[in-house]
């Protein structure tokens, strides 16, 4: 077995992009972070709207969505944190982005 598989935790493994079957979901990690550079603010806002729609489709209680738009010389960086009420929703959201 490779080192990546031996160190498997609640995080994805590089080898299979999956979660270890023995992972305990204890609600200690309920935030999914997402980041990308866009050519302009309009594109970044459109992506935020799309991601927000996906989060709303997963949430059982309101997801706290915290976007940050940063102007950069080559465009606009969108960094977003999605904080769900439970870790299972966070995982479902992350898998839905693939």
C-alpha positions in Angstrom: 0.0 0.0 0.0 1.3 3.5 -0.8 1.9 6.1 1.9 -1.1 8.1 0.8 -3.4 5.2 1.6 -1.8 4.4 4.9 -2.3 8.0 6.0 -6.0 8.0 5.0 -8.3 10.1 7.3 -11.5 12.0 6.7 -9.6 13.7 3.9 -9.5 12.3 0.4 -6.7 10.1 -0.6 -4.7 11.0 -3.7 -5.0 7.4 -5.0 -8.7 7.0 -5.1 -10.4 10.4 -4.3 -12.5 8.6 -1.7 -13.0 8.6 2.0 -11.7 5.7 4.1 -14.6 3.4 5.1 -13.5 3.4 8.7 -13.6 7.2 8.9 -15.6 8.5 11.9 -17.8 11.5 11.1 -17.8 13.4 14.4 -19.0 16.8 13.0 -15.6 18.3 13.7 -15.2 19.4 10.1 -18.4 21.0 8.8 -16.8 23.6 6.5 -15.9 23.2 2.8 -13.6 25.8 1.3 -13.5 26.6 -2.4 -11.3 29.0 -4.4 -10.7 30.0 -8.0 -9.4 32.9 -10.0 -11.7 34.5 -12.6 -11.2 37.0 -15.3 -13.7 39.4 -13.8 -16.1 40.0 -10.9 -19.2 39.1 -13.0 -17.8 35.5 -13.6 -16.9 35.1 -9.9 -20.4 36.2 -8.8 -22.0 33.8 -11.3 -20.0 30.9 -9.9 -20.9 32.0 -6.3 -24.6 31.8 -7.3 -24.1 28.3 -8.8 -22.2 27.1 -5.7 -24.8 28.7 -3.4 -27.6 26.8 -5.3 -25.7 23.5 -4.8 -25.2 24.2 -1.1 -28.9 25.0 -0.6 -29.8 21.7 -2.2 -27.7 19.8 0.4 -28.5 21.8 3.6 -30.9 20.6 6.3 -30.4 23.8 8.2 -29.2 27.1 6.7 -25.6 26.8 5.4 -23.4 29.8 6.3 -21.8 31.0 3.1 -18.9 33.3 3.5 -17.5 34.7 0.2 -14.4 36.9 -0.2 -13.7 38.6 -3.6 -10.1 39.7 -4.0 -9.0 42.0 -6.9 -5.7 40.7 -8.3 -3.7 41.9 -11.3 -4.8 39.0 -13.4 -8.5 38.9 -12.3 -10.7 38.4 -9.3 -10.2 35.6 -6.8 -13.2 34.1 -5.2 -12.7 32.3 -1.9 -15.8 30.8 -0.3 -16.4 28.9 2.9 -19.5 26.8 3.2 -20.3 25.8 6.8 -23.0 23.2 7.1 -24.8 22.0 10.2 -23.2 18.5 10.0 -20.2 16.9 8.5 -22.2 14.5 6.3 -23.7 17.5 4.4 -20.2 19.0 3.9 -19.0 15.7 2.4 -22.1 15.4 0.1 -21.5 19.0 -1.1 -17.9 18.3 -1.8 -18.6 15.2 -3.7 -21.3 17.0 -5.7 -18.7 19.4 -7.0 -16.8 16.7 -8.8 
